[in-house]
Amino acid sequence: MKYGIFGPAMNWAILVVFAGFMGIIWDQASDARDLDQIKKSGDIRICIVPVTPAYAVPQDPACRENCAFSGPVYREAAAVAASLGKKIRAVYHRVDWDEQFFNLSGQTDRDAVYTPVLLASGKCDVYPSHLTKNNWRLKKLDFAVLFSSRMMVVVNRSRIGVIKAHANLAGKIAAVEKNTSYHTWLSEQNEHAFLHAPVKILLLGTDDSLAAVETGKADFTLVDVDIALWNTAHRSKDLIVAFPVGPVDEIGWAFRKEDRHLRDAVQTIFSRESQNEKSELNRIWKEEFGATLIQMKALIHATK
């Protein structure tokens, strides 16, 4: 047997490194769990992104594992976990928004096809934080759709006379969260409709983006209609929804593509609960957003 140009010692070192790397991938793949394994283990690992109180608020902001939350997404997750089985205990972890899409290198590659490392490793079984189903995420994830939505342009009340239509956004300053559907849409607009006067994009957290509009640091932000409804009910009256933009999107929970049984089970719960005015999910929505999922659907179709 001939050795490579580096000699036997170096070749062995390369082999060990390669084997270790492959071991990492193998461990991650083997640790990911389908619905049957979740039921056998007795717990489902739910990774929440508390980017805004309209989604969730951690009791301890520093907590990353086995965290306690309040807020709409947490309440939805608890209701769905209970519907999956009485013997299934929900375990909640806190993650950052962009972290949901990270590859093994800790980067989000929109063009690549891969399973995000948090799902591949089994750290998370599901992402429930109202993710928009779009093309680049479909390369990495599967979705159970909870509701349809449109992006809402949110401005300071003092700017409502200046920003009245899509064309008025050109050349303005927007604040949005990195790698959200809002960021994706604005980047596309800058490549086409706003090519002559691109929007300056400030990459801030969702809550910080809303604060930037309140203080005048940004001219506008984009949020989905659920966040817009929540902020109308709970936040400063200086913020106002100006108009909707973009297509009607599907929003829900995200899973590994291999976890079809888990995805289908959650989709069945969503479909059943959303159509029942007195369901637990509709009760949560009415209390948190001021509108049931049924009323939300009517609102979206009214703003097409």
N, C-alpha and C positions, 0 to 999 in steps of 0.2 A: 504494500500500500504506500502510495506516494503522498507526502505532505505538501501543503501549499507553499507559497513563496515565503510565508512567515515562520515556517518551522513548526515542529510538533507542539511546543509549549504555547505559542501564540494561537495556533489553530484550536487547541483545547480551550483556551480562554474565550475565543470567539464562540465556540460551540456552547460553552457554559452560559455566556451572555445571551445567546440566541435562545437556548433552552429556557432560560429564566424569563425572557420576554414572552415566549410562547406559553410558558406556564401562567403568566399573568393573564393572557388572553383566555386560556383554558379555564382558569379559576373563575374569571368573570362570567364566562358563558355558563359554567356549571352552577354558579350561585344564583343566577336569575331563576325566577320561579313562575310557574303557570298557576292557574286557578286551583287545580287539584293539590299542588304542593302548598299553596297558601292555606287551603282548608285543613290539610294535615298538620301544618305548623301551628295553626290556631291564631296567626296574626297576619295582618296586611300592612305593609310599610308604605305610608302615604307621605309624599314629600311636598310640602307647601311652600310657596314663595310669597312672603308677606310684603309685596312691593307697595301695597296701598291698604289702608283699613277697609276699603271696599272689597278686599279679598280676605285678609286675615291680619290679626295682631298677635304676635307672640307675647306670652306673659313675661318671659325673660328674653330680651333682645339679643343676648349673647348665646342663647341656646342653639345647638345644632342637631342634637339627637335626643329622642324621647322628649319632645317639647310639648308644652301646653299652649293652645291657641284659643282665640275667640274670633268671631267674625263669620261672614257668609260662607266662604269656601270651607272653613273648618266645619261649620254646621252641616253643609252639604255632604262632606266626606264622612262625617259621623253617621248621617242618615243612610248613606249608601252602604257603608260597612255593615251596619245593622241589618240591612236588607239582604246582604250576601249570605248571612248565616249568623245565628245567635252565638255560635261558638267561636266566631272570628273577632279577635281584638284588634282595634286600629292602633297602630304605632305611628306617631307623627314626627317627621324630621323637618328641619328648616333648611332650605337651599336658596341660592341666589338665582335670579331669572336666567341669566346666560348659562349658568352652570347646568341647567336642564339639558343643554344641547352639546356639552363638552365631549370631545373624543378622548382617546388615551393620552394625548399630549396636553390636555387641559385647554383646548381651543374649540371654538365653534366654526366648523367649515360648512358653509351653506350648500356648497356644490357637491360635497362628498356624500356617499351612501354608507352609513354605519349606524350602530345602535349606541346611543349616548351611554357613557361609562357608568353613570349612576343607576341606570336600568340594567345594563349588561352585568354589573357586579352584584345585583340583588340588593343594593342599598335602598333602592326605591322600587316599588311595584307599580306605582302610578303617579302621574303628575296631575293634580286636580285644579290647578290655579287658572282656570278659564283661558286655555290656550287656543289661539286661532289656528284653524286647519289651513295651512297654505302649502305651496308646492315644495319649498325647500325643507320644510319640516316633515312632509310625507316621505322624504328620502330616508328618514330616520325613525319615524314614529307612526303609530296607528291611533285613531281617534274614536271616542264615543262622544257624539254630539249632544250637547245639552240644550243649546239655543242658537238662534240666528241673530246676527248683530250687524251694525254698521259703525264705522268710525265716526265719532262726533268731534267737530272742531270746538274746543273750549277756549274762550277768550275772557279777558277782564271786561267787566260790564262797561267800562269807560271806552273800550275799543269796538263795541258792537257796531258803531256807525262807520268804521273804517274797514273792518273785515266782515263782509256780508256774503261773499261768494267764493267759489274755488279759485278764481283768477286773482283775488285779493291776497292769497297766500304767497304768491311769488315774491321773492326778495325779502320776506319777513324772517323773523327768528322763531324757530320752533324748539321746544324742549320735549324729548321723548326718551324712553328707556331703550338701551342698546338691544338689538336683535329681537325687538317686539315687531308685531305686524305693522305698527305705526312707523317704526324706523324703516321697515322694508318699503312701505308705500311712499314715504317721503323721498327715499333714495330713487325709486322709480320715477317719481314726478320730476326730480332734478335732472334725470337723464332724458326726459321728453318734454312734458308740458311746461316745466319751469327752466328749461335749458338756458333761456335768455336771462333769467333772473332767479338763480337757485335759492332755495330756502336754506338759511344757515341752521344747521342742526346741532343743538346742544344735547349731548348724551348724559341725561340725568335719570335718577330713579323716578318711578311714576309719581310718587308723592312729592318729590322735589320738583318735578316738572310742573305740577299743578301750582306749587308754591311760587315757582319762577313766573308763572302767568299772573298770579296774584300781585307780586311785587314789581312787575314790569320788566324783569330780566329777559323774559321771552314774550313774543307777541301772541303765541298760541301753543296749545298742546293738542294731542289727539288721544282720545280714550274710547273704549267700546261703550255701548249704550248702558251696560250694567253699571260701569264705574260712573258714568254721567248721572244716572239715576241716584246712585248712592250719594254722590257729592252734592246733588241738588237737595237731598234730604238732610245731610249731616254736616256739610262743610260751609265755608264762608260764602256769603251771598254776593261777593265780588266776582265770582266765577259764573259764567253763563254759557249755555250751549248755543253756538251761532248757527250751525247747519251740519248736515251729514255729508261725508265724502266717501268715495270708494264703493266697491261692490258690497252686496250682502255676503257676509262671512258666516261660516259655521264655527262655533266655539264649544269647547268641552274639555274632556280629560284626555291625556295622552298615555300611551302604553308602548311596550315593545311590540314589534310587528308579529313576533312569534306567539304573543299572549292573546290569541283570538278568543279563547273561551272566557277569559277575564273581561276583555273588551266587550264581547257580546252580552255577557251577564250585566255589565254596567249600562250598556245601551238599552237593554230591556227595561231596567229600572228607570232610566231617564224617560223612555217613551211612555211607560205606564204612569209614572208620577206626574209628568208634565201635562198630561191630558185630564188629570183629576183635580178639579179646583180645590178640593179639600185635602189633597195629599200633603205629606210632610215637606216635600221640596217646595210646593207652592206656598205653604205656610211660611217657610223660611224666606222665600223671595218677597212675599208681601210685607213681612216684618222688616227685612233688611233693605229692600230696594223700593218699596212702596208700590210694587206691581207684581202680579203673579206671572209665571212663565207664559200663561195663556194671554194675559194682557200685553206682555212684552212682544209676543208674536204679532199681535194686532198693531202695536206701535211701529214695529219694523216695516211692516207692509204698508203702513200709512205714510212712511217717509221715503219710499222708493222714488 
